[in-house]
Amino acid sequence: MSEPLLRVNAIETFYGPIQAIRGVSLEVAPRQMVTVLGANGAGKTTVLRTISGVLNPERGEIFFEGRDIANMAPDQVMRMGICHVPEGRETFPFLTVRENLMMGAYTRRDNDGVAADLELCFGYFPRLLERQHQRAGLLSGGEQQMLAISRALMGKPKLLLLDEPSLGLSPLLVQQIFGIIRRINREQGVAILLVEQNAHIALKTADYGYVLEVGRIVIEDQCASLVDRDDIKEFYLGQKEAGVRGQRRWKRKREWN
């Protein structure tokens, strides 16, 4: 079996005295798309922040391409090929769209490659080409999400961390953006670790999934299998016909963990 691109082993991360994630382990293979599901407060965002170096784990290991990155600074992690699209987009509101995109490429020195990737982003998101000289703070929520994803692509990532890309967007925009996310994965070979509350689209988009509850991984499987589980249907897909059987399974799983 080939070495995973990303291997997270039993990480534990705290906010002061409060433990946010408890022994989380997961893997992402090259070119794979993996999703982490869970309710608000489950620790999903903390997992991504720990991987990208925004937070340091108290315990555990994080390996990227076989190299330990557990206590690296965020800029070092980014230079290795991990680009993080945070929840809430966090674009630079007073910079133009084009300037935001160029900020994503600030570590690069291959001017021809940067120019080619800029055109690639405009190809995926033509709206950004139309708005390239407009300040980012004047964009709609959907346009800002397009910009945040494109800015990360300008860093030439091997792994893209996406935190709630559907947040605050209309159903139509969600479908459009996830269509582009699938294309980026398929056409550019970028591995993706996706945190998403919209379980329907996350399981439809990703290859493999983990379910996080109160800081722990309680279920993992191929997404095609997760969709058919009664407990996932009941608690994440809103399909009440899964009923009591799903609730009982979920209760047993919590007791075991």
Secondary structure, DSSP 8 states (H G I E B T S, - for coil): ----SEEEEEEEEEETTEEEEEEEEEEE-TT-EEEEE--TTSSHHHHHHHHTTSS--SEEEEEETTEE-TT--HHHHHHHTEEEE-TT----TTSBHHHHHHHHTTT---HHHHHHHHHHHHHH-HHHHHTTTSBGGGS-HHHHHHHHHHHHHTT--SEEEEE-TTTT--HHHHHHHHHHHHHHHHHH--EEEEE-S-HHHHHHH-SEEEEEETTEEEEEEEHHHHTT-HHHHHHTS--GGGHHHHHHHHHHHHHH-
